[in-house]
Amino acid sequence: MKYPLDFKENFNDTLLFWIERYIRYKLTSLSNRQVKDQKTIAEVIEKLTKGVQNIEELSNLSKKARNAGIIGINTYYKPLEKLYNYLTYLGLASMKEIDEEMIIDFLTSSTGGLSDATKKNYRISMINFFKYIDKQNIENDGKSHVYGIELKNWGGLRGKAGVKLPVYMTEDEISKFLNSIENYPFKQDIAARNRLLIKIILYTGIRVSEAINLKIKDIIDEKDVYLLKIVGKGNKSRIVMIKSKHINKDLQEWLLFRRCENDFLFCNKKGTPLTQAYVSRIVEKILINAGIRKEKNGAHMLRHTFATLLYIKSKDLVLVQEALGHASLDTSRIYTHFDKERLKKAASVMDDIK
């Protein structure tokens, strides 16, 4: 159902209405694989359908949804909460007064000191929110008011020259890391689990969230390799492969100890899924044990290591994109910075000049 752009009697209520509608839409479209409390999610959606009284109530509902398992909702809601406070402070009379310049002013004043990744999330949140309103509002003439917010000229994000290169391990460090995995003094009942989990991430480059949500049925034995069915961002599926020799021993040992709920491959002693924070702590301990020091020691560094090595050895950017499950080739392009042969050509450009 579509609504007039200025649906309520005053601007504050109207803006709250549109944010509320958008958050309800996101709750029904975001991945729900990690939802542990379906009843709470249903209650939140029902309250959003009936309408909230103020931004505080909307904030509480967003927190409830996040705690119940819709982890990604914060990425969309937090920027909009700040936008609400910013625009209501300006004292606007109509939603039609909002334009791209106003949104750029908001982003500039509200994202100072935040990381580039967070700034990018704010930009995406703004674009998606107004794109939603573009499609959902209807005026008296039957047409929609179109904001067309693109934020191409917002200078809050660094250009290509300012992109941070991902932290990764060299081949020598990978060897030390693998040796450290084998020798780390884990408790017996979780040793095989931890070795298996870390090796799968390192040898396939899958995300930590994808690894901890693997299920037994997602592993297909194909003689000398295992095929893993991965469900990534936006519930998009892909297949990755890992050679049996890398994980078979740990896999078979872990299956003897494993007592997981809902067919999950990995779980804690209670049978519930592991957390990303726990996996990152394991990786950090193994790195320290191996004498490897990195700017970022979390488990995501293993994904960067795989991607970097894959590109260096294959020179195939499309393969990197497919293996990592990147939606855009541009996301994968950062790994070309590690192509020493290409850099060597650039360094040799003046060699013939005397």
Secondary structure as UniProt FT lines:
FT   TURN            5..6
FT   HELIX           11..29
FT   TURN            33..34
FT   HELIX           38..50
FT   HELIX           55..68
FT   TURN            71..72
FT   HELIX           73..90
FT   HELIX           95..97
FT   HELIX           100..110
FT   TURN            112..113
FT   HELIX           116..136
FT   TURN            140..141
FT   TURN            152..153
FT   TURN            155..156
FT   HELIX           160..162
FT   HELIX           171..183
FT   HELIX           188..204
FT   HELIX           208..212
FT   HELIX           216..218
FT   STRAND          219..222
FT   TURN            223..224
FT   STRAND          225..231
FT   HELIX           233..235
FT   STRAND          237..243
FT   HELIX           244..257
FT   HELIX           261..263
FT   TURN            269..270
FT   HELIX           276..290
FT   HELIX           300..314
FT   HELIX           317..324
FT   HELIX           329..332
FT   HELIX           333..338
FT   HELIX           340..347
FT   TURN            348..352
//
